[in-house]
Amino acid sequence: MVVIKRFLLMMQFLTAIPLPFKLDVKEEDFGKGLVFAPVVGLIIGGILAAQYLLLEMLLPFNVNAVLVVVSYIMLTGGLHLDGLGDTFDGLFSNRPKERILEIMRDSRVGTNAVLAIFCVLALNTALLISLGSRNIVKALLLMPAAGRIGSLIGAGASRYARSGEGLGKSFIDFCGIKQILAGLVLYALIFIFAGGSVWAYLLIIPVASSFFLIWLFSRKIGGSTGDILGAVCEINQTIFLLCAGVICWN
């Protein structure tokens, strides 16, 4: 069934969880499969929340919070963090469009990439710790879904920036308004049922920040790439945690 195939494809692509399936996929399955990105985020979040609860009685709170951030990196294979680093290396190089795209494709890591990744991981860790033991489980559960709605919106609301092939082309070319709307329904249900009434109020913020970030990042190069979709995902998560903190601190 095509729905199951696309869901499994997203699990294989967006996580490092080993799934013993060989899928016969077409290019369009990548873009249309992004509908399930928030659901994949919920699964990642569920694993992180379960890990936190299992280790809660064994480890100090701060250590446990750091370990779930490490686990997040392992669960995703650093895919979106790599995109974040490449995006910042390219966009902050102050070069013409074609050179920016070359830098983003370069496998070498520059200063801007290191700083961006460090800042995001440091902020995420500090924000999780600041939420306290009462709120951190819900934050861990919802944070990856809040990030991945950014990748879905980014792909559906932009065009591919490169003239040739690239990792993000299949996602961006075959993701459109239908996929955004269907993904938003799944995303809203996740926040309402997994988050509850208080956390449901936060669901609109990652949606708004997704549209803003994709507009901001795509201005210089006239569109998006797979790296930019990853950057939007990671920054969205940090924005979500910051907004969650504002609610919990008050």
C-alpha positions as CSV (number, residue, x, y, z in Angstrom):
1,M,0.0,0.0,0.0
2,V,1.4,3.4,-1.1
3,V,0.7,5.1,2.3
4,I,2.6,2.5,4.3
5,K,5.4,2.5,1.8
6,R,5.8,6.3,2.0
7,F,5.7,6.2,5.8
8,L,8.4,3.5,6.0
9,L,10.4,5.5,3.5
10,M,10.3,8.6,5.7
11,M,11.3,6.4,8.7
12,Q,14.3,5.1,6.8
13,F,15.3,8.5,5.4
14,L,14.7,10.8,8.4
15,T,16.0,8.5,11.1
16,A,18.9,6.1,11.7
17,I,16.6,3.4,13.0
18,P,17.4,0.2,11.1
19,L,14.3,-1.0,9.3
20,P,14.7,-4.3,7.4
21,F,12.7,-3.3,4.4
22,K,13.7,-2.9,0.8
23,L,11.2,-0.4,-0.7
24,D,10.5,0.0,-4.4
25,V,10.1,3.8,-4.5
26,K,9.7,6.5,-7.1
27,E,11.0,10.1,-6.9
28,E,7.5,11.3,-6.1
29,D,7.4,9.1,-3.0
30,F,9.9,11.3,-1.3
31,G,8.1,14.6,-1.6
32,K,4.6,13.1,-1.0
33,G,5.9,11.0,1.8
34,L,6.9,14.2,3.7
35,V,3.2,14.2,4.9
36,F,4.4,11.7,7.5
37,A,7.3,13.8,8.7
38,P,5.5,15.0,11.9
39,V,4.5,11.4,12.7
40,V,8.2,10.4,12.3
41,G,8.9,13.2,14.7
42,L,6.5,11.9,17.2
43,I,8.2,8.5,17.1
44,I,11.6,10.1,17.7
45,G,10.1,12.1,20.5
46,G,8.5,9.0,22.0
47,I,11.8,7.3,22.1
48,L,13.5,10.3,23.7
49,A,10.8,10.7,26.3
50,A,10.9,7.0,27.1
51,Q,14.7,7.1,27.5
52,Y,14.4,10.1,29.9
53,L,11.8,8.3,32.1
54,L,13.8,5.1,32.2
55,L,17.0,6.9,33.3
56,E,15.2,9.4,35.6
57,M,15.8,7.4,38.8
58,L,19.4,6.5,37.9
59,L,20.9,9.8,36.8
60,P,20.9,13.4,37.8
61,F,18.4,15.5,35.9
62,N,21.0,17.6,34.0
63,V,23.0,14.5,32.9
64,N,19.8,12.9,31.7
65,A,18.8,16.0,29.7
66,V,22.2,16.0,28.0
67,L,21.9,12.3,27.2
68,V,18.6,12.7,25.4
69,V,20.2,15.4,23.2
70,V,23.0,12.9,22.4
71,S,20.4,10.3,21.6
72,Y,18.5,12.7,19.3
73,I,21.7,13.1,17.3
74,M,22.1,9.3,17.1
75,L,18.5,8.7,16.2
76,T,18.6,11.1,13.3
77,G,22.1,10.4,12.2
78,G,22.8,14.1,12.4
79,L,21.0,14.5,9.1
80,H,19.3,17.8,9.9
81,L,22.3,19.1,11.8
82,D,24.4,18.5,8.8
83,G,21.9,20.6,6.7
84,L,22.0,23.3,9.4
85,G,25.8,23.5,9.2
86,D,25.9,23.5,5.4
87,T,23.2,26.2,5.2
88,F,25.1,28.5,7.5
89,D,28.4,27.9,5.8
90,G,26.8,28.8,2.4
91,L,24.5,31.7,3.3
92,F,26.9,33.5,5.5
93,S,29.8,33.3,3.1
94,N,28.6,36.5,1.4
95,R,29.2,35.0,-2.1
96,P,27.1,34.9,-5.3
97,K,24.3,32.4,-5.6
98,E,26.2,29.7,-7.5
99,R,29.2,29.9,-5.1
100,I,26.8,29.6,-2.1
101,L,25.3,26.4,-3.6
102,E,28.8,25.0,-4.1
103,I,29.8,25.7,-0.5
104,M,26.6,24.1,0.7
105,R,27.4,21.0,-1.3
106,D,31.1,20.9,-0.1
107,S,31.6,18.1,2.5
108,R,34.1,20.2,4.4
109,V,32.9,21.9,7.6
110,G,33.5,25.6,8.0
111,T,33.5,27.9,11.0
112,N,29.9,29.1,10.5
113,A,28.7,25.4,10.4
114,V,30.5,24.6,13.7
115,L,29.1,27.7,15.4
116,A,25.5,27.1,14.2
117,I,25.5,23.5,15.3
118,F,27.1,24.3,18.6
119,C,24.7,27.1,19.4
120,V,21.6,25.0,18.5
121,L,22.7,22.0,20.6
122,A,23.8,24.2,23.5
123,L,20.5,26.1,23.4
124,N,18.4,23.0,23.1
125,T,20.2,21.4,26.1
126,A,19.9,24.5,28.3
127,L,16.2,25.0,27.4
128,L,15.4,21.4,28.1
129,I,17.1,21.7,31.5
130,S,15.3,25.0,32.2
131,L,11.9,23.3,31.7
132,G,12.4,21.1,34.8
133,S,11.4,17.5,35.3
134,R,7.7,18.2,35.2
135,N,7.7,19.6,31.6
136,I,10.6,18.0,29.9
137,V,8.8,14.8,28.9
138,K,6.1,16.6,27.0
139,A,8.8,18.9,25.4
140,L,10.8,15.8,24.3
141,L,7.7,14.2,22.9
142,L,6.6,17.2,20.8
143,M,9.9,18.8,19.9
144,P,10.8,16.5,16.9
145,A,7.3,16.9,15.4
146,A,7.6,20.7,15.7
147,G,10.9,20.5,13.8
148,R,9.8,18.2,11.1
149,I,6.7,20.3,10.2
150,G,9.3,22.8,9.2
151,S,10.8,20.4,6.6
152,L,7.4,19.7,5.2
153,I,6.4,23.3,4.9
154,G,9.8,24.3,3.6
155,A,9.6,21.7,0.8
156,G,6.0,22.5,-0.1
157,A,6.3,26.3,0.0
158,S,9.4,26.7,-2.1
159,R,11.1,25.6,-5.3
160,Y,14.4,23.8,-5.8
161,A,17.3,26.3,-6.0
162,R,19.8,24.2,-8.0
163,S,19.7,23.7,-11.7
164,G,20.8,20.1,-11.6
165,E,20.1,17.1,-9.3
166,G,20.5,17.2,-5.5
167,L,19.3,15.4,-2.4
168,G,16.4,17.7,-1.8
169,K,15.1,17.9,-5.3
170,S,12.7,14.9,-5.1
171,F,11.3,16.3,-1.8
172,I,10.8,19.8,-3.1
173,D,9.5,19.0,-6.6
174,F,6.8,16.6,-5.4
175,C,5.7,18.3,-2.2
176,G,2.9,20.9,-2.5
177,I,0.0,22.5,-0.9
178,K,-1.9,19.2,-0.6
179,Q,1.0,17.6,1.3
180,I,1.3,20.7,3.6
181,L,-2.4,20.6,4.5
182,A,-2.5,16.8,5.1
183,G,0.7,17.1,7.2
184,L,-0.7,20.0,9.2
185,V,-3.7,17.9,10.1
186,L,-1.5,15.1,11.4
187,Y,0.7,17.6,13.2
188,A,-2.3,19.3,14.9
189,L,-3.6,15.9,16.0
190,I,-0.2,15.1,17.5
191,F,-0.1,18.3,19.5
192,I,-3.7,18.1,20.7
193,F,-3.7,14.4,21.7
194,A,-0.1,14.0,22.8
195,G,0.4,17.4,24.2
196,G,-2.9,18.2,25.8
197,S,-4.6,21.6,26.2
198,V,-1.7,23.7,27.4
199,W,0.9,22.4,24.9
200,A,-1.7,22.6,22.0
201,Y,-1.4,26.4,22.1
202,L,2.1,26.1,20.9
203,L,1.4,24.3,17.7
204,I,0.9,27.4,15.6
205,I,4.4,28.8,16.4
206,P,6.5,26.2,14.5
207,V,4.1,26.6,11.6
208,A,4.6,30.3,11.5
209,S,8.4,30.1,12.0
210,S,8.6,27.5,9.2
211,F,7.2,29.9,6.6
212,F,9.4,32.7,7.9
213,L,12.6,30.7,7.9
214,I,12.1,29.2,4.5
215,W,11.5,32.7,3.1
216,L,14.6,34.1,4.9
217,F,16.9,31.3,3.8
218,S,15.7,31.1,0.2
219,R,16.0,34.8,-0.6
220,K,19.7,34.6,-1.5
221,I,19.6,31.6,-3.7
222,G,16.1,31.8,-5.2
223,G,14.7,28.6,-3.6
224,S,15.5,25.8,-1.2
225,T,17.8,22.8,-1.0
226,G,17.8,19.7,1.2
227,D,20.2,21.4,3.5
228,I,17.8,24.3,4.0
229,L,15.0,21.9,4.9
230,G,17.3,20.4,7.5
231,A,18.2,23.8,8.9
232,V,14.5,24.8,9.2
233,C,13.9,21.6,11.1
234,E,16.6,22.2,13.6
235,I,15.9,25.9,14.2
236,N,12.2,25.2,14.5
237,Q,12.9,22.8,17.4
238,T,14.9,25.4,19.2
239,I,12.1,28.0,18.7
240,F,9.6,25.5,20.0
241,L,11.6,24.9,23.1
242,L,12.1,28.6,23.7
243,C,8.4,29.2,23.5
244,A,7.7,26.3,25.7
245,G,10.1,27.7,28.2
246,V,8.3,31.1,28.2
247,I,5.1,29.4,29.1
248,C,6.6,27.1,31.7
249,W,8.7,29.8,33.3
250,N,5.6,31.9,33.8
